[in-house]
Structures are given as structure tokens and as C-alpha cells.
């Protein structure tokens, strides 16, 4: 798409010169900073004060080695990210205040980042040509956070400019050398970074996430016009690979939280391209780009709850100003209103800036290149009435995800989402046929999500983690055999239909199980009668009589078992939010019900579900070679 439209002649003739590209006001441009909403200015200044008083986190070599030695990611990542948050806080506070008061602290922070051997994190050090536990400064690798750090420094230089020179004339040349050595030259000359999609077409959120930061660094810092154009052309080829990889329905198989760094990062890159060509390079009218934008609305359930298949939390922190800007770019009024709504969900504090202040060690906290447009978008965003579309029906036929609710525009009644797909999706869980159910906008049957990332999460032992396994989803287990990971383990024979009264979704999930399960077919059929309830029929056929057939259901609700009926009642969850309430009905003559408590020790899961989940087991009393079971879910 991009490379075909914007070839070398186009880029050479339309790309603004480095000195002419002024996407956002600089510190020296006092009027725009003074015109920011008063509450936003106050919050930015308050964050700056906190940053001035904060201790600068240490990052010793042994802390970097901790990942290799123990598999722990957070020990290094928390102080690593805290350094970057502090610098962003200081830079923006200095731009708002304009009095030079923050410059010494900014100088210390900037110089300290330049002294780091690797701008990325230990979990990504495998990108080095030699994996030696510590960073190899002779061959800089570009991961997500090396790219983000380079962009943080590039935008800091752009915003502060002469204020750096007033401290010392060697700061900005040092920044230029570091960004050229660590970011610009590796991205332009090396082909072996998988996210570039040069040696293969492999791509996921890494591609637009890194490329959006690379584009900014290149446009702000590259002094050679020929290299500047060459880097843009190379970046466009990588973005094309990501666009090609994304299905035409716009679905993000990594879930709504990673959409923020997949589809939304594509927006970042496309917006930089449009801005740097003075509007000439604009593809926002393309249907596929519009579908990518709309995914975040389609994944929304109610309030702060989202469909969270794969490594996605059930309550992500959507970036309201970014969604609003993407909505304006693709001219989608629902999306712009949803951006205002997402900001209203927010985080502690007020205004755009406070929405992004989360001092954890995980990814997902937005960076300085997103703070800037969030600040300068506030006046327009606050003119839009916040609203969530709460779409009645969603069907992504290529992503193989559906969702439906009792009525459009309302969280009242029931909500169902289910998926097909395959078990080699990005951030995959073995979860073909998985579904979630909400009642009155609150969770009833759920996807647990993912624990805090560790070395195991993205290593050969990934599927030894319980949250990745099919038997810890709302799925069957046959003869003790769970689903298996791999592209060949996939759904088949999907069907979908929806009208005003009902929704029906069906698929065969037998292909997601290995041969030792003995499955010839397992047809799962969802029938959602909008004014009644949800019926789930599992009809299977095996190669031989089974020893055991189980159906598992994960719930955050309090569970009360009775023959043929399971009452799910309200229970407080993380952050004080309640679960939903519902009634499950099954044939007690053919299925035996039991329930086990699933204690949660991981802080990420605890923040969403509280201290426990529950796993309901429905076991066939007389497992047959061919049989069918029906589960009915009704609102309480």
C-alpha cells in the first residue's frame, strides 16, 4: 500500500526538510504552552515537581543479569521505565513552565540515559548478534524500548533545543551521536532484525511500534537528505508488511491492549508520515486502515471491560486522546466519541496527562511522542461528548472473533464473545473455541488473561504456564489431553448469522487438539437469544470410547452448586469492581459439577480479579464415543 503510493521520487520531493518539520510547539513557542487547559498545565507541573524530588533509579550490570539468572523481568524493568517517565515528566514540565528550573535535572537524566549500554530491556537482549547476558555495545540492537528511548531523547532535543545549549554545548551533539549509532544506522543498514520484515514477512506489534519511533528519530535527527529519504522508504516497506499481515477485517489477534501498540502505533507512523509531507502522504481513507482503527470499539464490552483473548488484560488502559485522533483521521464519529469516553475512564488525576501516569514496570504506559498530541488535542477532545458505541454485533470473519449483546448501545442484558483462529497467533493462548460472558456489563465467565511477564512467558516453557493452557479456559479436555500450540492447531468449519432476535456462531474445535485426544470432531455451537439467554451446545465424535470428558468454565463469581443449576453471584474483584450474576443450567443426569478455587498470587491478575478465580468442572458421568451436552446461561 505505502511503498506503491509513495515511491522514492515522491518522498524526495514531498518530504519536508529537517529544519522545516515543526509538528508540535517547542519550549520557546510560549503561546501554545500557555494556552493548554489550566488543569492540564497544573497536572504537568505537579508531575514535574514530583520528578524533581525523585531519586534517580540505579541500573547496575548485575540487575541486567538478573533476567538471565532468575528469569525475573520486573527487577530491571521497573527502574528502567521509571527513568524514562521521570525524564518525560521533567521535559514537559519545563516546556509548560519555560523558566529553566528543570534543566539541570533534565541534563542529568539525559546524560544518564546516554551512558546506558543498552536502551532496551534484558528480555530483548536476544536480538544481539552475540547473547552474552550483558549488552554488546559493539553491535547495538533495536528493540521496542531502545526505539522508545531514542524517540524520547529525540523529542526532548526537539522541544528544548537551545535550552540544552545554555547548559552545555556538548549535550545535543552527544544525543545526535547516540541516536545515530544506536537507532538510525542499525535500522537503515541491518536486515536481521525480524521486526523489519525483510528476511521474512514475520510481523506483530513490534513492527509499527518500533517504526513509528524510528521515523520520528530519522526525521528529527538525520542530517543527510539522501539517508533521510532512504530510511523513510525502508520504514514504509516494514509498515506494508504489517498492513499486509493484518486481516482486512482489522482484527488484532493480540487483543485490545496490544492494539494500542499495533494498530494504534500504525496510526502514529502514518500520522508522522502525513505531517512530514505536509499532508501529501495520507492513506486514512483506505478501508483497511479504517477497519484497523475500529477494532478498539469492537473489543469493548462495557465500562472498563474489554474482550481479552490472548495476552490481554480484561481491563486495559486505552489511550483516549490517541483513539480520538485516530477517529478524526479516519472520519469515524463513533471512534472520536469513544476516545473521549476512554479518557473519562482514565487513571487517578484529571486531564489528558494524568491518564498516562502509571509507574509500573510493564509495557503499555505511553511515551513522550504520545504525551505531546494528547496535551495539544485536549481543547478539541473536550468538545466531543464521551460515548461508547456498545455495538450490538461484531463479526470479524478473518480474525474469527464474534461478539454480541442483548441490545445496541446498552450494557443491560447479556454479552457474549467467542473466537476461533489458530494456536500460533501473536501472544497466543491455546484457546480455540474460547468464550466470555458478561451480565449487565459485569464479568460472569471469563478469560483469566496473563500473569506478569517473565522469561518463561516468551520461552520454550510458555505453555507450561497455566493461563496459556486450554483447560484453564472455557473449553473441553478429552482423555486428559489439552489443546496444543502451533499453526496447524486451528478452528474449522465456522458459521455465523445474526438478526434482531438471535445470533448463532459455530465452529469445529477438534483440530486444536493433538491426535492422542482421539477427536474426530467437536462442534461447538453458540445460540444467543437476545431476549432470553445463551445456549452452548458441544457435540463431539471420538475415534474410540473415551475414559474422561470434561468441560471447564472460569468465573470470578461466587459459585453455588445444585443439581442441574449453578448460581453465579456477585463478588468484589480488583479495584473494588463487582463481578456479574448469572444462572447456568445443565443436565445433571449426564454431567457431574464441581468447583475448585484458583488462588491468584500474581499482582497483575490480582489487580483485575482480586485474590482468586474459580474453575467449574462439568464431567461426563458416562463418557460416550459420540455425545452432546448443552449449557444454558441466563441473567440472574
C-alpha positions in Angstrom: 0.0 0.0 0.0 2.5 2.6 1.2 5.5 1.7 -1.0 3.4 1.7 -4.1 1.9 5.1 -3.5 4.9 6.9 -2.0 8.0 5.9 -4.1 11.5 7.4 -4.0 10.6 10.3 -6.2 7.5 11.1 -4.1 9.4 11.0 -0.8 12.3 13.1 -2.2 10.0 15.8 -3.5 7.4 15.9 -0.7 9.3 15.2 2.5 9.8 18.4 4.4 13.4 19.4 5.2 14.6 18.6 8.7 14.5 22.2 9.8 11.1 22.8 8.3 9.2 20.0 10.1 7.6 21.5 13.2 4.9 19.1 14.3 4.5 20.4 17.8 5.3 23.7 19.6 8.7 23.9 21.1 9.5 25.2 24.6 10.5 28.6 23.0 7.0 28.9 21.5 5.3 30.1 24.7 1.8 30.9 23.5 0.7 27.3 22.7 2.0 26.0 26.1 0.3 28.9 27.9 -3.0 28.1 26.1 -3.2 24.5 27.4 -6.2 23.9 29.7 -5.4 25.1 33.2 -6.0 21.6 34.8 -3.6 20.0 32.3 -0.9 22.6 32.9 -1.3 22.1 36.7 -1.0 18.4 36.4 2.1 18.6 34.2 3.7 21.0 36.6 2.8 18.8 39.6 4.4 15.8 37.8 7.5 17.8 37.2 7.7 18.7 40.9 7.5 15.1 41.8 10.2 14.3 39.3 12.5 17.0 40.7 12.3 15.4 44.1 12.5 11.8 43.0 15.7 9.7 43.3 17.2 8.6 40.0 17.0 4.8 39.8 20.2 2.8 39.5 20.7 0.2 36.8 23.8 -1.8 37.7 25.1 -4.6 35.4 24.1 -7.2 37.9 20.5 -6.0 37.7 20.6 -6.5 34.0 22.0 -10.0 34.6 19.1 -10.8 36.9 16.9 -11.8 34.0 19.4 -14.3 32.8 20.0 -15.7 36.3 16.4 -15.8 37.6 14.0 -15.1 34.7 12.6 -12.1 36.6 11.8 -9.1 34.2 10.5 -6.6 36.7 13.6 -6.2 38.7 15.3 -4.4 35.8 12.2 -3.0 34.0 10.7 -1.1 36.9 13.7 1.2 37.3 14.4 1.2 33.6 10.9 2.6 32.8 10.9 4.9 35.8 14.0 6.7 34.4 12.1 7.4 31.2 8.9 8.5 33.0 10.9 10.9 35.1 12.6 12.5 32.0 9.3 12.8 30.2 7.8 14.5 33.3 10.7 16.9 33.5 10.7 17.8 29.8 7.0 18.6 29.7 7.1 20.5 32.9 10.0 22.6 31.6 8.0 23.3 28.4 5.0 24.4 30.4 7.0 26.5 32.9 9.6 27.8 30.5 11.8 29.1 33.3 14.8 26.8 33.1 14.2 25.4 36.5 14.1 21.8 35.4 17.1 21.9 33.0 19.7 20.6 35.4 17.6 17.6 36.3 16.9 17.1 32.6 20.6 17.2 31.8 21.3 14.6 34.5 18.6 12.3 33.2 19.5 12.8 29.5 23.2 12.2 30.2 22.5 9.1 32.3 20.4 7.6 29.5 23.3 8.2 27.1 25.5 6.3 29.5 23.4 3.2 29.4 24.9 0.4 27.5 21.6 -0.7 26.0 18.4 1.3 25.8 16.3 -1.9 25.6 15.5 -4.4 28.3 17.2 -7.7 29.2 14.3 -9.8 28.0 15.0 -8.5 24.5 18.8 -8.8 24.6 18.4 -11.9 22.4 18.4 -9.5 19.4 22.1 -9.1 19.9 24.3 -10.9 17.5 26.0 -12.5 20.5 23.9 -13.3 23.5 26.3 -12.8 26.4 23.9 -11.8 29.3 25.1 -8.2 29.2 24.7 -5.7 26.3 27.1 -5.8 23.5 27.9 -2.1 22.8 29.8 -3.0 19.6 26.6 -4.1 17.8 23.6 -2.1 19.1 20.3 -4.0 18.9 17.0 -2.2 18.4 14.1 -3.5 20.4 10.9 -1.8 21.4 12.4 0.2 24.2 15.6 1.1 22.6 13.4 2.7 19.9 11.2 4.4 22.5 14.3 5.7 24.4 15.8 7.1 21.1 12.5 8.8 20.4 12.3 10.2 23.9 15.7 11.8 23.6 15.0 13.0 20.0 11.7 14.7 21.1 13.4 16.1 24.2 16.1 17.7 21.9 13.4 19.0 19.5 11.4 20.6 22.4 14.2 22.1 24.4 16.7 23.0 21.7 18.7 26.0 22.8 17.9 25.3 26.5 20.3 22.4 26.3 22.9 24.6 24.7 22.6 27.0 27.6 23.6 24.2 29.9 26.4 22.9 27.8 27.1 22.9 24.0 28.2 19.2 24.1 24.8 17.8 25.1 23.0 17.9 21.7 25.9 16.6 19.7 26.1 13.7 22.2 22.4 13.0 21.6 22.9 13.1 17.9 25.8 10.6 18.0 24.0 8.2 20.4 20.8 8.2 18.3 22.7 7.7 15.1 24.8 4.9 16.5 22.0 3.1 18.4 19.0 3.7 16.1 19.5 5.3 12.7 22.4 3.3 11.4 21.2 -0.1 12.6 17.7 0.3 11.3 19.0 1.6 7.9 21.8 -0.9 7.3 20.9 -4.2 9.1 18.4 -6.7 7.7 18.5 -9.2 10.6 16.0 -7.5 12.9 12.9 -9.7 12.5 10.5 -6.9 13.1 11.8 -5.1 9.9 10.1 -8.0 8.0 12.9 -8.1 5.4 14.3 -11.6 5.8 10.8 -12.9 6.4 7.3 -11.4 6.5 7.0 -12.1 10.2 5.5 -9.1 12.0 3.4 -8.1 15.0 3.1 -5.1 17.2 6.9 -4.7 17.2 6.9 -3.5 13.6 4.7 -0.4 13.9 5.8 0.3 17.4 9.5 0.5 16.5 9.0 2.0 13.1 6.9 4.9 14.4 9.8 5.8 16.8 12.4 5.2 14.1 10.6 7.6 11.7 10.5 10.3 14.3 14.2 9.9 15.1 15.1 9.9 11.4 13.1 13.0 10.6 14.3 14.9 13.6 18.0 14.0 13.6 19.2 12.6 10.2 21.3 15.4 8.6 21.9 13.7 5.2 18.8 14.2 3.0 19.6 11.0 1.0 19.8 8.8 4.1 16.7 10.5 5.5 14.7 9.6 2.4 16.2 6.1 2.3 15.2 5.4 5.9 11.6 6.5 5.2 11.4 4.2 2.2 12.7 1.3 4.2 10.3 2.1 7.0 7.4 2.1 4.6 8.2 -1.4 3.4 8.1 -2.6 7.0 4.8 -0.9 7.6 3.5 -2.5 4.4 4.4 -5.9 5.8 2.4 -5.1 9.0 -0.6 -3.9 7.0 -0.5 -7.0 4.7 -0.3 -9.2 7.8 -3.3 -7.6 9.4 -6.6 -9.1 8.1 -9.0 -6.9 6.1 -11.5 -7.0 9.0 -9.0 -5.0 11.0 -8.8 -7.6 13.8 -5.9 -7.6 16.3 -5.2 -11.1 17.4 -3.0 -9.7 20.2 -6.0 -8.2 21.9 -7.1 -4.6 22.7 -4.2 -3.7 25.0 -1.7 -4.6 22.2 -3.9 -2.8 19.7 -2.5 0.3 21.5 0.9 -0.7 20.2 -0.2 -2.4 17.0 -3.0 -0.7 15.1 -2.6 2.5 17.1 1.2 2.5 16.5 0.5 2.2 12.8 -1.6 5.4 13.2 1.4 7.0 15.0 3.6 6.2 12.0 1.1 7.2 9.4 0.4 10.5 11.2 4.1 11.3 11.2 4.3 10.5 7.5 1.3 12.7 6.8 2.7 15.6 8.9 6.3 15.3 7.5 4.9 15.5 3.9 2.6 18.4 4.7 -0.5 16.2 4.2 0.6 14.7 0.9 1.1 11.1 2.2 -2.3 10.3 3.5 -3.9 6.8 3.5 -6.5 7.3 6.2 -9.4 6.9 3.7 -8.2 3.4 2.9 -10.9 0.9 4.1 -8.3 -1.4 5.8 -6.9 1.5 7.8 -10.4 2.4 9.0 -11.1 -1.2 10.0 -7.9 -1.3 12.0 -8.9 1.8 13.8 -12.4 0.5 14.7 -11.1 -2.7 16.4 -10.8 -1.0 19.8 -14.5 -0.1 19.8 -15.4 -3.6 18.6 -13.4 -5.1 21.5 -15.2 -3.0 24.1 -17.7 -4.8 26.4 -18.8 -2.1 28.9 -17.2 0.4 31.3 -13.5 -0.6 31.6 -14.0 -4.2 30.4 -12.7 -5.4 27.1 -12.6 -8.7 25.2 -9.2 -10.1 26.4 -8.3 -13.1 24.3 -4.5 -13.8 24.1 -2.1 -11.9 26.4 -4.6 -9.1 27.0 -5.8 -7.9 30.4 -9.6 -7.7 30.8 -9.3 -4.1 31.9 -6.6 -2.4 29.7 -5.9 1.3 29.9 -7.0 2.7 26.4 -5.3 5.9 25.3 -8.3 8.2 24.9 -6.6 11.1 23.0 -4.9 8.7 20.6 -8.3 6.9 19.9 -9.9 10.4 19.4 -7.1 11.4 16.9 -7.3 8.1 15.0 -11.1 8.6 14.8 -10.7 12.1 13.4 -8.1 10.8 10.8 -10.5 8.1 9.5 -13.6 10.3 10.0 -15.4 8.0 12.3 -17.6 9.8 14.8 -18.1 6.7 17.0 -14.4 6.4 17.4 -13.9 10.1 18.3 -16.6 9.9 20.9 -15.1 6.6 22.2 -11.8 8.4 22.5 -13.4 11.0 24.8 -15.1 8.1 26.7 -11.8 6.2 27.1 -10.2 9.4 28.6 -13.1 9.7 31.0 -12.3 6.2 32.3 -8.8 7.5 32.9 -6.5 6.9 35.7 -6.1 8.8 39.0 -5.9 12.5 38.4 -7.5 14.6 35.8 -7.0 15.7 32.2 -5.1 14.0 29.4 -1.7 13.9 31.1 -2.8 12.2 34.2 -4.3 9.4 32.2 -0.9 8.1 31.3 0.8 8.3 34.7 1.3 4.7 35.8 4.6 3.9 37.4 4.5 0.1 37.0 7.2 -1.9 35.2 5.1 -3.3 32.4 4.6 -2.0 29.0 1.5 -0.1 27.9 2.4 3.2 29.5 2.6 5.7 26.7 5.6 7.7 25.9 6.6 11.3 25.2 5.6 11.1 21.5 2.1 10.4 22.7 2.0 12.8 25.6 2.5 15.7 23.1 -0.5 15.2 20.9 -2.6 14.3 24.0 -1.8 17.7 25.5 -2.5 19.7 22.4 -5.6 17.7 21.5 -7.4 18.4 24.7 -9.3 21.5 23.6 -10.8 19.6 20.6 -11.4 16.4 22.6 -13.3 18.2 25.3 -15.8 19.5 22.8 -16.8 15.9 22.0 -19.5 14.2 24.1 -18.0 11.0 25.5 -19.8 7.8 24.4 -19.2 4.1 24.0 -20.8 2.7 20.9 -21.6 -0.6 22.6 -22.1 -2.3 19.3 -24.8 -4.9 19.1 -22.9 -7.3 16.9 -19.3 -7.7 15.9 -18.1 -10.3 13.4 -14.5 -10.4 12.3 -14.5 -13.3 9.8 -10.8 -13.4 9.1 -9.7 -12.9 12.7 -12.5 -15.3 13.6 -13.9 -13.4 16.6 -17.5 -12.6 17.2 -19.3 -10.6 19.9 -23.0 -9.8 20.6 -25.1 -8.2 23.2 -28.8 -8.1 24.0 -29.3 -4.6 22.6 -27.2 -2.0 20.9 -26.0 0.9 22.9 -26.7 -0.7 26.3 -24.8 -2.9 28.7 -28.1 -4.3 30.0 -28.7 -8.0 29.5 -26.1 -10.4 28.4 -22.9 -10.1 26.3 -21.1 -13.0 24.5 -17.8 -13.0 22.7 -16.1 -16.1 21.2 -13.2 -17.0 19.0 -11.9 -19.4 16.5 -8.5 -18.8 15.0 -5.3 -20.9 15.4 -2.8 -21.6 18.2 0.1 -19.7 16.7 -1.4 -16.3 16.9 0.8 -13.5 18.3 0.7 -13.7 22.1 -1.2 -16.9 21.7 -3.0 -18.9 24.3 -4.2 -22.4 23.4 -7.8 -21.2 23.3 -9.7 -22.2 20.1 -13.4 -22.0 20.9 -12.9 -19.8 24.0 -15.7 -17.5 25.0 -16.6 -14.9 27.7 -20.0 -13.9 29.0 -20.9 -10.7 30.8 -24.2 -9.8 32.5 -25.3 -6.2 32.9 -21.8 -5.2 31.8 -20.1 -7.3 34.5 -18.0 -10.5 34.1 -19.5 -13.9 34.6 -17.5 -16.4 32.6 -14.0 -15.0 31.8 -10.6 -15.3 30.3 -8.1 -15.1 33.1 -5.6 -13.2 30.9 -1.8 -13.4 31.5 0.4 -13.1 34.5 3.3 -10.7 34.9 5.8 -11.4 32.1 8.8 -13.4 33.0 11.5 -15.3 31.0 9.1 -18.3 30.8 6.4 -16.2 29.1 8.2 -16.0 25.8 10.4 -19.0 26.0 10.1 -22.7 25.3 8.2 -23.3 28.5 5.4 -20.8 27.7 2.7 -23.4 27.6 3.6 -24.8 31.0 2.1 -21.6 32.4 -1.5 -22.3 33.5 -3.0 -19.2 31.9 -1.8 -20.4 28.5 -3.4 -23.8 28.7 -6.8 -24.7 27.2 -8.0 -26.4 30.4 -7.8 -23.1 32.2 -10.1 -21.5 29.7 -13.8 -22.2 29.0 -13.0 -25.3 27.0 -13.2 -29.1 27.0 -10.5 -31.6 27.9 -10.6 -35.1 26.4 -8.8 -38.1 28.0 -6.7 -35.6 29.9 -5.4 -34.0 26.7 -5.5 -30.3 26.2 -5.2 -28.2 23.0 -1.7 -27.8 21.5 0.2 -24.8 20.3 1.1 -24.4 16.6 -0.4 -23.0 13.4 -1.8 -26.4 12.4 -4.0 -26.5 15.5 -6.9 -24.4 14.3 -10.6 -24.0 14.1 -12.5 -25.2 11.1 -16.0 -25.1 9.5 -17.0 -21.8 11.0 -20.5 -20.4 10.6 -22.1 -17.1 11.7 -25.5 -15.5 11.4 -27.2 -12.6 13.3 -30.5 -10.8 13.2 -32.6 -8.7 15.6 -33.7 -11.7 17.6 -30.7 -14.0 17.8 -27.0 -14.7 17.0 -25.6 -18.1 16.1 -21.9 -18.9 15.9 -20.5 -22.4 15.3 -17.1 -24.0 14.8 -15.3 -27.3 15.0 -12.5 -27.2 17.5 -11.3 -30.8 17.2 -8.4 -29.6 15.0 -7.0 -27.7 18.0 -6.3 -30.9 19.8 -3.4 -33.4 19.1 -4.1 -36.9 17.8 -3.9 -38.5 21.3 -7.1 -36.8 22.2 -8.8 -39.1 19.7 -11.2 -36.3 18.5 -12.8 -36.7 15.0 -15.0 -33.6 15.6 -16.1 -31.3 18.4 -18.7 -28.9 17.1 -19.3 -26.0 19.5 -22.4 -24.0 18.7 -23.4 -20.7 20.4 -27.0 -19.7 20.2 -27.7 -16.3 21.8 -31.4 -15.4 22.0 -31.2 -11.7 22.8 -34.4 -11.6 25.0 -33.7 -14.9 26.7 -30.2 -16.3 27.2 -27.2 -18.1 25.7 -27.2 -21.7 24.8 -23.9 -23.5 24.2 -24.0 -26.9 22.6 -20.9 -29.2 22.5 -21.4 -32.1 20.1 -18.4 -34.4 19.7 -17.3 -37.6 18.0 -14.3 -39.7 19.0 -12.2 -42.4 17.3 -12.8 -44.7 20.4 -14.7 -44.6 23.6 -13.1 -42.1 26.0 -12.0 -42.5 29.5 -12.9 -38.9 30.6 -14.6 -35.9 29.0 -14.6 -32.6 30.9 -15.9 -29.1 30.3 -14.2 -26.3 32.2 -15.6 -22.8 33.0 -13.6 -20.0 34.6 -15.5 -17.5 36.7 -14.8 -14.6 39.1 -18.2 -15.0 40.7 -19.1 -16.8 43.9 -20.3 -20.3 42.9 -23.2 -22.3 44.4 -23.8 -25.7 43.0 -27.1 -27.5 42.9 -28.2 -30.4 40.7 -28.7 -29.1 37.2 -28.1 -25.5 38.3 -25.0 -23.4 39.0 -25.7 -20.0 40.6 -23.1 -17.4 40.0 -23.4 -14.4 42.4 -21.8 -11.1 42.7 -18.3 -10.8 44.3 -15.9 -7.9 44.7 -12.9 -8.0 42.3 -9.8 -6.0 41.9 -10.1 -2.2 42.4 -13.4 -2.8 44.1 -15.3 -3.6 41.0 -18.0 -6.3 41.3 -18.5 -9.4 39.2 -21.8 -10.1 37.4 -24.5 -12.5 38.3 -26.0 -15.3 36.2 -27.5 -18.8 36.3 -26.1 -21.8 34.5 -28.3 -24.8 33.7 -27.0 -28.3 32.6 -28.2 -31.8 32.5 -27.3 -33.2 36.0 -28.1 -36.8 34.9 -25.3 -36.7 32.4 -22.8 -34.2 33.8 -21.4 -34.0 37.3 -20.5 -30.5 38.5 -17.7 -29.5 40.9 -15.8 -26.3 41.6 -12.3 -25.5 42.7 -10.8 -22.3 43.9 -7.9 -20.8 41.9 -5.8 -18.6 44.2 -4.1 -15.7 42.4 -0.7 -14.7 43.7 0.3 -12.6 40.6 -0.2 -8.9 41.1 -1.3 -8.3 37.6 -4.1 -10.9 37.8 -5.0 -9.8 41.4 -5.5 -6.2 40.1 -8.2 -7.4 37.8 -9.8 -10.4 39.5 -8.9 -10.0 43.2 -7.3 -12.8 45.1 -9.0 -15.7 43.3 -10.9 -17.1 40.4 -13.0 -20.3 40.3 -12.9 -23.2 37.9 -16.1 -25.1 37.4 -15.7 -28.7 36.2 -18.6 -30.4 34.3 -17.6 -34.1 33.9 -19.5 -36.6 31.7 -20.9 -39.3 34.1 -20.8 -42.0 31.3 -18.5 -40.7 28.6 -19.5 -42.0 25.2 -17.7 -42.2 21.9 -20.3 -39.8 20.5 -22.4 -37.4 22.5 -23.6 -33.8 23.0 -24.0 -31.5 26.0 -25.9 -28.3 26.4 -25.2 -25.4 28.8 -27.7 -22.6 29.2 -26.7 -19.2 30.6 -29.3 -16.8 31.9 -29.1 -13.5 33.6 -29.8 -13.6 37.3 
